[in-house]
Amino acid sequence: MGISSVGVVGAGQMGSGIAQVAAVAGLDVVLQDISSDGLSKAKARIEQSLVKLSEKGKLSPADVNAAKGRITTTQHLDDVARAGLVIEAASENPQLKFEIFRKLDGLCGEGTILATNTSSISITTIAAQTKRPEKVVGMHFMNPVPLMKLVEVIRGLRTSDETFRAVKALGEKMEKTCVESKDYPGFVVNRILMPMINEACYALFEGLASVEDIDNAMKLGTNQPMGPLTLADFIGLDTCLAILNVMHEGLGDPKYRPCPLLKQYVSAGLLGKKTGQGFYKYGA
């Protein structure tokens, strides 16, 4: 099953990144979002990213122009219906994702594969919203998508081998390394990463050390390129909390209980870099 066209639902940071790498890989892309402003920002984000890659010698100017020409934007969900694969990249909200998949199932042809970029929500539960659970799969890209080489490919309980192979092949066409995960909360990366971020929040909450010292300790002591609190700001504290809540509820283990300080920051609207302040303050 060869895939030559991709629809991407959601034009935020993840969706625009997915659209970009698909277009660079030679695929025709329809990027959909309900917000015209969101689509305009996504186009600007993609163009800026492509120019940076060209300046670094990773893409030629011709490659940049070709990739830009392969991306079409739309506010209408039915415009993605003819794609061979549709990747949902909406916010980490189960009910929102369920609604999108129910709509896509009605709009798309029987042969279309539906993928979700969820970082923690059950693929099996998402697939159950459709009449094609064998053609639903998790395709979790890392942020920032154009730079990070990993994609987690997650099988739902009823995902077919054919679907898995097609999506894995597409990920490799995008020059990503694909790892296979079973459908359990957090999958591979967040199952390991989020408890570390949560523990860093507890260390700050309990007064063990300052934000800067916690991050420096982990960077210099464990050779990580970014401290856990900086990384949490980059991911978005609301996203971190959502993932931890899914893991806490889905696995039933108190070790995944979100730190009260993390919940407090989210309640205050201090969500990290995207709002200008999280554990750190950021300039415009």
LOTOR-919359 format. One record per residue (C-alpha): y, x, z; residue in one letter. Coordinates in pm, 1 decimal, padded with zeros to 6 digits. Example, Ala and Ser with C-alpha at 12.3 -4.5 7.8 and 13.67 -1.06 7.14 Angstrom:
<rec <-00450.0, 01230.0, 00780.0>, A>
<rec <-00106.0, 01367.0, 00714.0>, S>
//
This chain:
<rec <00000.0, 00000.0, 00000.0>, M>
<rec <00312.5, 00183.9, -00121.9>, G>
<rec <00652.9, 00085.8, 00018.0>, I>
<rec <00957.0, 00140.1, -00203.6>, S>
<rec <01215.2, -00081.4, -00030.7>, S>
<rec <01315.2, -00129.1, 00332.2>, V>
<rec <01519.8, -00390.8, 00512.4>, G>
<rec <01685.7, -00293.8, 00840.0>, V>
<rec <01799.4, -00567.9, 01077.8>, V>
<rec <02076.4, -00447.6, 01308.1>, G>
<rec <02346.3, -00200.8, 01203.7>, A>
<rec <02406.0, -00026.0, 01534.0>, G>
<rec <02346.7, 00342.3, 01595.7>, Q>
<rec <01969.8, 00312.4, 01554.8>, M>
<rec <01976.1, 00074.8, 01258.8>, G>
<rec <02229.4, 00278.2, 01063.9>, S>
<rec <02029.8, 00595.2, 01133.2>, G>
<rec <01708.3, 00432.7, 01009.6>, I>
<rec <01886.2, 00308.3, 00696.9>, A>
<rec <02016.9, 00659.6, 00633.0>, Q>
<rec <01682.7, 00841.5, 00658.2>, V>
<rec <01514.1, 00574.8, 00445.4>, A>
<rec <01779.1, 00612.0, 00174.0>, A>
<rec <01758.4, 00993.5, 00182.9>, V>
<rec <01380.4, 00956.8, 00137.3>, A>
<rec <01442.4, 00768.8, -00188.9>, G>
<rec <01393.3, 00412.1, -00066.1>, L>
<rec <01614.2, 00118.6, -00156.0>, D>
<rec <01766.2, -00014.5, 00167.4>, V>
<rec <01922.3, -00344.4, 00267.2>, V>
<rec <02104.7, -00308.2, 00599.7>, L>
<rec <02172.2, -00643.0, 00766.9>, Q>
<rec <02391.3, -00735.1, 01060.8>, D>
<rec <02568.2, -01057.4, 01158.3>, I>
<rec <02891.4, -00862.2, 01218.8>, S>
<rec <03104.4, -00751.6, 00922.5>, S>
<rec <03281.3, -00505.6, 01152.8>, D>
<rec <02943.1, -00367.9, 01261.1>, G>
<rec <02844.9, -00314.7, 00899.2>, L>
<rec <03173.3, -00138.7, 00821.4>, S>
<rec <03124.8, 00094.0, 01116.4>, K>
<rec <02764.4, 00156.9, 01010.5>, A>
<rec <02871.2, 00255.4, 00657.5>, K>
<rec <03131.8, 00494.2, 00798.4>, A>
<rec <02876.4, 00637.5, 01043.0>, R>
<rec <02622.1, 00695.1, 00765.8>, I>
<rec <02876.9, 00856.5, 00535.3>, E>
<rec <02999.2, 01088.7, 00810.9>, Q>
<rec <02642.7, 01187.8, 00897.0>, S>
<rec <02552.0, 01255.0, 00533.8>, L>
<rec <02863.5, 01469.4, 00485.9>, V>
<rec <02774.6, 01675.3, 00795.1>, K>
<rec <02422.9, 01733.0, 00662.2>, L>
<rec <02570.0, 01839.0, 00328.6>, S>
<rec <02809.7, 02081.8, 00498.2>, E>
<rec <02512.3, 02236.3, 00677.8>, K>
<rec <02330.6, 02281.5, 00347.7>, G>
<rec <02056.3, 02031.2, 00430.5>, K>
<rec <02158.0, 01791.0, 00151.9>, L>
<rec <02330.6, 01853.5, -00180.1>, S>
<rec <02638.5, 01650.8, -00277.3>, P>
<rec <02418.4, 01477.0, -00535.3>, A>
<rec <02167.9, 01385.6, -00261.7>, D>
<rec <02450.0, 01240.3, -00053.6>, V>
<rec <02579.3, 01025.0, -00339.1>, N>
<rec <02228.2, 00909.4, -00428.9>, A>
<rec <02151.2, 00810.5, -00069.0>, A>
<rec <02477.7, 00617.9, -00033.5>, K>
<rec <02402.9, 00436.6, -00358.3>, G>
<rec <02064.7, 00316.8, -00229.6>, R>
<rec <02212.0, 00130.2, 00069.8>, I>
<rec <02329.4, -00229.1, 00037.6>, T>
<rec <02482.2, -00412.1, 00333.8>, T>
<rec <02473.2, -00783.6, 00406.7>, T>
<rec <02537.8, -01037.2, 00681.3>, Q>
<rec <02259.2, -01263.5, 00555.9>, H>
<rec <01908.7, -01220.3, 00696.1>, L>
<rec <01741.7, -01365.9, 00387.6>, D>
<rec <01870.2, -01069.5, 00182.1>, D>
<rec <01604.3, -00846.5, 00341.8>, V>
<rec <01322.6, -01085.4, 00246.6>, A>
<rec <01212.5, -00899.5, -00068.1>, R>
<rec <01169.2, -00560.5, 00102.9>, A>
<rec <00819.7, -00418.1, 00140.7>, G>
<rec <00895.3, -00333.9, 00504.0>, L>
<rec <01155.5, -00483.2, 00736.5>, V>
<rec <01246.4, -00283.8, 01047.5>, I>
<rec <01413.9, -00473.0, 01331.3>, E>
<rec <01663.5, -00255.5, 01521.0>, A>
<rec <01844.6, -00511.7, 01735.5>, A>
<rec <01928.0, -00460.6, 02103.0>, S>
<rec <01645.8, -00431.1, 02358.5>, E>
<rec <01635.9, -00803.8, 02435.3>, N>
<rec <01294.7, -00972.7, 02410.7>, P>
<rec <01423.0, -01321.6, 02328.1>, Q>
<rec <01653.6, -01187.9, 02056.5>, L>
<rec <01368.5, -00993.0, 01899.0>, K>
<rec <01135.2, -01294.4, 01916.9>, F>
<rec <01392.2, -01508.2, 01736.5>, E>
<rec <01444.3, -01246.2, 01464.5>, I>
<rec <01069.9, -01211.0, 01404.1>, F>
<rec <01020.0, -01585.8, 01382.7>, R>
<rec <01294.6, -01603.2, 01120.2>, K>
<rec <01166.5, -01300.8, 00926.4>, L>
<rec <00815.5, -01444.2, 00923.1>, D>
<rec <00946.9, -01755.6, 00751.0>, G>
<rec <01167.6, -01567.8, 00504.1>, L>
<rec <00950.7, -01274.6, 00395.5>, C>
<rec <00658.7, -01277.2, 00154.5>, G>
<rec <00302.0, -01258.0, 00281.6>, E>
<rec <00271.9, -00890.7, 00192.8>, G>
<rec <00580.0, -00776.3, 00383.2>, T>
<rec <00521.0, -00559.7, 00690.2>, I>
<rec <00742.6, -00635.6, 00989.6>, L>
<rec <00821.3, -00344.8, 01221.4>, A>
<rec <01020.0, -00325.2, 01542.1>, T>
<rec <01213.1, -00026.6, 01672.1>, N>
<rec <01167.9, -00146.9, 02030.5>, T>
<rec <01145.6, 00131.1, 02286.5>, S>
<rec <00932.6, -00060.2, 02536.1>, S>
<rec <00868.7, -00429.3, 02456.0>, I>
<rec <00510.2, -00534.1, 02377.1>, S>
<rec <00428.8, -00518.1, 02005.7>, I>
<rec <00147.2, -00768.5, 02061.6>, T>
<rec <00388.9, -01020.7, 02212.3>, T>
<rec <00640.8, -00971.5, 01930.8>, I>
<rec <00362.8, -01006.9, 01671.8>, A>
<rec <00251.5, -01333.2, 01834.6>, A>
<rec <00583.0, -01488.4, 01726.8>, Q>
<rec <00460.8, -01465.4, 01366.2>, T>
<rec <00174.8, -01589.4, 01151.0>, K>
<rec <00106.9, -01230.3, 01035.6>, R>
<rec <00023.6, -01033.4, 01352.8>, P>
<rec <-00193.3, -00794.5, 01150.1>, E>
<rec <00123.0, -00692.0, 00959.6>, K>
<rec <00342.0, -00632.8, 01266.4>, V>
<rec <00377.6, -00282.0, 01408.8>, V>
<rec <00600.9, -00074.1, 01631.6>, G>
<rec <00805.6, 00197.2, 01462.7>, M>
<rec <01007.7, 00361.1, 01738.1>, H>
<rec <01257.5, 00616.7, 01606.1>, F>
<rec <01433.5, 00861.6, 01836.5>, M>
<rec <01811.2, 00883.9, 01870.9>, N>
<rec <01992.6, 01025.7, 01674.4>, P>
<rec <01757.3, 00918.7, 01396.5>, V>
<rec <01877.2, 01160.2, 01122.7>, P>
<rec <01818.0, 01462.4, 01348.8>, L>
<rec <01517.8, 01372.2, 01563.9>, M>
<rec <01181.5, 01434.5, 01399.7>, K>
<rec <00962.8, 01195.5, 01599.6>, L>
<rec <00852.8, 00839.3, 01529.0>, V>
<rec <00613.9, 00657.8, 01761.9>, E>
<rec <00391.1, 00422.5, 01561.9>, V>
<rec <00252.3, 00156.9, 01795.0>, I>
<rec <-00036.7, -00072.7, 01714.6>, R>
<rec <-00027.0, -00425.4, 01849.4>, G>
<rec <-00360.0, -00575.4, 01947.9>, L>
<rec <-00401.8, -00723.7, 01598.1>, R>
<rec <-00221.8, -00461.7, 01383.6>, T>
<rec <-00444.8, -00376.2, 01088.0>, S>
<rec <-00549.6, -00025.9, 00988.7>, D>
<rec <-00385.6, -00083.6, 00649.5>, E>
<rec <-00052.8, -00166.2, 00812.4>, T>
<rec <-00072.0, 00132.5, 01043.9>, F>
<rec <-00152.6, 00371.3, 00756.9>, R>
<rec <00128.8, 00234.5, 00538.8>, A>
<rec <00389.5, 00271.2, 00813.4>, V>
<rec <00268.4, 00617.8, 00913.0>, K>
<rec <00286.2, 00728.3, 00548.9>, A>
<rec <00638.7, 00591.7, 00522.9>, L>
<rec <00743.2, 00775.6, 00838.9>, G>
<rec <00608.9, 01098.0, 00690.5>, E>
<rec <00794.7, 01027.5, 00366.0>, K>
<rec <01109.8, 01017.4, 00581.4>, M>
<rec <01006.6, 01367.2, 00700.7>, E>
<rec <00920.5, 01244.3, 01049.9>, K>
<rec <00625.4, 01345.9, 01264.4>, T>
<rec <00438.3, 01030.6, 01364.1>, C>
<rec <00243.4, 00994.4, 01687.4>, V>
<rec <00019.7, 00695.2, 01755.0>, E>
<rec <00056.7, 00501.2, 02077.4>, S>
<rec <-00128.3, 00207.9, 02224.3>, K>
<rec <00071.9, -00100.5, 02313.6>, D>
<rec <00157.0, -00044.9, 02679.7>, Y>
<rec <00506.6, -00059.1, 02835.0>, P>
<rec <00717.8, 00244.6, 02748.8>, G>
<rec <00467.8, 00375.6, 02492.1>, F>
<rec <00451.9, 00758.7, 02510.8>, V>
<rec <00806.4, 00894.8, 02525.1>, V>
<rec <00968.0, 00644.1, 02760.1>, N>
<rec <00659.0, 00623.4, 02980.7>, R>
<rec <00732.9, 00986.2, 03067.3>, I>
<rec <01109.0, 01009.4, 03010.8>, L>
<rec <01238.3, 00703.4, 03197.3>, M>
<rec <01078.0, 00788.5, 03534.2>, P>
<rec <01248.9, 01129.9, 03510.0>, M>
<rec <01587.3, 00970.4, 03439.4>, I>
<rec <01528.4, 00715.4, 03715.5>, N>
<rec <01438.1, 00991.2, 03962.5>, E>
<rec <01757.3, 01177.4, 03868.1>, A>
<rec <01947.5, 00855.7, 03948.4>, C>
<rec <01770.9, 00838.2, 04286.6>, Y>
<rec <01859.4, 01203.5, 04354.1>, A>
<rec <02225.7, 01117.5, 04295.3>, L>
<rec <02197.7, 00788.4, 04488.7>, F>
<rec <02051.3, 00967.7, 04791.3>, E>
<rec <02315.0, 01243.7, 04782.3>, G>
<rec <02069.1, 01521.0, 04699.7>, L>
<rec <02311.9, 01686.6, 04456.9>, A>
<rec <02607.5, 01615.1, 04229.0>, S>
<rec <02575.8, 01483.6, 03874.0>, V>
<rec <02654.0, 01826.2, 03732.1>, E>
<rec <02413.2, 02010.8, 03961.8>, D>
<rec <02127.6, 01769.6, 03888.7>, I>
<rec <02177.2, 01817.3, 03514.3>, D>
<rec <02219.2, 02195.0, 03537.9>, N>
<rec <01909.4, 02223.9, 03756.3>, A>
<rec <01697.7, 02045.4, 03497.1>, M>
<rec <01851.9, 02225.3, 03199.4>, K>
<rec <01824.5, 02574.4, 03343.9>, L>
<rec <01516.3, 02517.9, 03556.7>, G>
<rec <01299.4, 02341.2, 03299.8>, T>
<rec <01461.5, 02456.0, 02971.9>, N>
<rec <01568.7, 02107.2, 02865.7>, Q>
<rec <01855.0, 02096.7, 02614.4>, P>
<rec <02025.9, 01809.0, 02797.5>, M>
<rec <02024.7, 01707.0, 03162.0>, G>
<rec <01870.0, 01367.8, 03250.7>, P>
<rec <02197.9, 01203.5, 03353.5>, L>
<rec <02373.8, 01322.3, 03038.5>, T>
<rec <02079.5, 01192.4, 02839.2>, L>
<rec <02096.7, 00857.3, 03018.5>, A>
<rec <02465.1, 00830.3, 02923.5>, D>
<rec <02376.4, 00912.0, 02564.2>, F>
<rec <02095.0, 00654.7, 02549.3>, I>
<rec <02301.7, 00391.1, 02729.1>, G>
<rec <02250.4, 00301.4, 03094.0>, L>
<rec <02188.0, -00061.5, 03000.4>, D>
<rec <01910.0, 00047.3, 02765.4>, T>
<rec <01757.7, 00271.1, 03033.5>, C>
<rec <01764.3, -00017.5, 03280.2>, L>
<rec <01610.5, -00259.1, 03028.9>, A>
<rec <01323.5, -00017.5, 02958.5>, I>
<rec <01260.4, 00044.3, 03329.1>, L>
<rec <01256.9, -00330.0, 03394.1>, N>
<rec <00996.6, -00379.4, 03120.2>, V>
<rec <00783.9, -00097.0, 03262.7>, M>
<rec <00821.2, -00218.5, 03622.1>, H>
<rec <00725.4, -00573.3, 03530.6>, E>
<rec <00458.9, -00484.0, 03274.0>, G>
<rec <00278.5, -00217.2, 03476.4>, L>
<rec <00340.1, -00363.4, 03822.2>, G>
<rec <00381.9, -00021.2, 03980.5>, D>
<rec <00671.1, 00034.7, 04227.5>, P>
<rec <00719.8, 00387.9, 04095.3>, K>
<rec <00900.9, 00230.6, 03797.4>, Y>
<rec <01145.7, 00034.4, 04016.3>, R>
<rec <01496.5, 00094.2, 03876.9>, P>
<rec <01732.2, 00285.9, 04103.2>, C>
<rec <01994.9, 00059.4, 04270.2>, P>
<rec <02268.8, 00298.3, 04155.0>, L>
<rec <02163.5, 00257.6, 03792.0>, L>
<rec <02175.5, -00121.3, 03831.6>, K>
<rec <02519.1, -00095.4, 03991.6>, Q>
<rec <02659.1, 00114.3, 03706.0>, Y>
<rec <02529.2, -00136.5, 03451.2>, V>
<rec <02675.7, -00428.9, 03647.8>, S>
<rec <03011.8, -00248.4, 03646.3>, A>
<rec <02997.7, -00203.1, 03267.8>, G>
<rec <02972.3, 00175.3, 03298.1>, L>
<rec <02707.7, 00210.8, 03030.2>, L>
<rec <02756.3, 00572.6, 02927.6>, G>
<rec <02909.4, 00735.6, 02624.7>, K>
<rec <02941.5, 00411.3, 02425.8>, K>
<rec <03179.0, 00262.7, 02685.4>, T>
<rec <03361.5, 00587.2, 02764.5>, G>
<rec <03213.8, 00624.2, 03112.6>, Q>
<rec <02873.9, 00640.2, 03277.8>, G>
<rec <02770.8, 00926.6, 03501.2>, F>
<rec <03037.4, 01124.0, 03313.4>, Y>
<rec <03374.0, 01027.8, 03161.9>, K>
<rec <03421.3, 01065.2, 02787.9>, Y>
<rec <03735.3, 01095.3, 02578.2>, G>
<rec <03817.9, 00867.1, 02285.8>, A>
//
